[in-house]
């Protein structure tokens, strides 16, 4: 199965010094969990990637300060076996500072990009040939939170499509997940459907269950999972659950959250703890239950992802420059470390390929 890895390639801060080369193209052997290197397309800080709904195109942002004129790019996915695995199509300006997430709308017609430092959301149209058009919306958040260091301003961190006419924006700086209606190239905030997260928690990433009935928000600053149920078209809060062991005395630094395709297992990565926490979710009782911890196999597990069949979890350890493959127990959801790949440097995003649809 094809695997695409985003990474950091330059020094952005004293703590974040990228050593990667660009967009890595790998192959995961789903029979044994081993990773094979295929290609690397040179790019600048392609820290997050997205694949079109039809599986034919890949999109990458440049996580740079706005003064360096970052871009968002489109590539065609080459399945012929001849030439490069990704073929550049086009790029457009990205008027945001330190863009950190992008995704495809449910309709497949728009690319949505979120920028952390400037706290804004950009929407670009996508053609059937995979070309990105000039952005048509630039939504700028306002506000702040109680953490004067990390929440001095809005910090958009994640965009989560819900259906064809709605998406959510997770903002770490204002402790909120904002809801937007989306129709015919027009968007409108839906404040009555916003999701307020605990003050100072710093929400970072979000996942919606396969059934669409529940949502889970993972916070960076307190490393908790906040669960919600859908009621009358909006998500209502259920509970919040700590994800770090009681003996951990360091600074929380929650990163990614992923839901197993069966909807029963939830995984979160904690960078300060260098581990992955496993939960089970009962859709009938709407309760989360702790299932275990496992070391991430490296330092700073920034992202992870699960293959579509639900057999393997691949974790990207940014500061130890490795990818760790875990086998997923189909009954308990527990993780067993299988293999380690050290060919990718400063990995920050794990993305599985899709079957091509024409």
C-alpha positions, 0 to 999 in steps of 0.5 A: 500500500502506498504511503506518503510522508510529509516532513520538515526540511528547514530550521523554523525554531530553535526546537524545530530543525528540519532534516527532511528532503520533501514529500516521501513516497513509500510502500507498506507491505500489508502482509508483513508491516515492512516499509520500502522507500520509493521516491522523494519529491523535493519540497520546502517544509511540506509538513501536512499532506492531503489526497483528493477524494478520487485518489488521483491527486496529492496536495501539500502546504509549505509551513513557512512564515508569511514573509517567505511567501509560502505556497500550496501545491498540487501533484498528480499521483503516477501509478504507471510505474514509470517516472516520478511517483508524483508529478507537479501540477501547479501551486498558488500563494498561501497568505498565512503564516506557518500553515499546519493543516489542509484537507479536502471538502466532502464534495471534493471540489475545494481544498481547505488550509489552516495557518497556525500563527496567523489564525486564518483559513483559506479555501481554494477551488480544485478542478477535475484535473487537480489544479488549484485555483486562486483562493476564494475565501480567507477567514480570519479568527479573532480572540485569545485564551488564558495561556499568555504564551500559547494562546495570545492569539487565534491559532488554527490547527486542524480542519475537519469536514463533517458533510458536504455543507459543513466543516469544523476548524479547531483553534488552539488559541481560542479553545474552540472548534468553530463550525462553518456552513459551506455551499456553492463557494460560499461559507458562513459561520454557524456560531450555534454549532461551535464546540467550546473546549475547556479554557486553557486546554488548547484543542489541536486535532479532531476526528469524527466517528465512522458513523458520524454520530460522535466527535472527539477533540484532542487538546495539546495543552492539557492532553485530554480527549473531549468527546461529543455526540451529535444531536439535532445537527450539532455536537453536544459535549459528553466527557473529557478524559486524560490521556497521560499516565498519572506518573508523568510529570512533564509538560503535556504536548498532545499531537494527533488523534485517530479512530480505527475504521471499526469506530471502537478504538481511538489512539492519541500521540503524546509528544512530551511522553513519547507514547501512544495512548489507546482507548476503546469507545462504546457507541451505545453507552457513549463512554471512553475507556482506557486500554493502554499505553505503548512507547512510540518507538522514538522521540516526538510522535507528531503524527500517526495514521491507520491503514484503511483495513485497520491492521497497521498503525504507522507513527511518525517520530519527528525528532528521532527521524523514524517511522514505526509500524505497529500491528493492531490487535483486532480484538483489543486494539492494542499495538505491537511494534513491528518494524522501524524505518529510518530513511525519512527525516523529521517526519510530520504527517502520515498519509495512506494512498487511496484507490483511484476513482475515475 
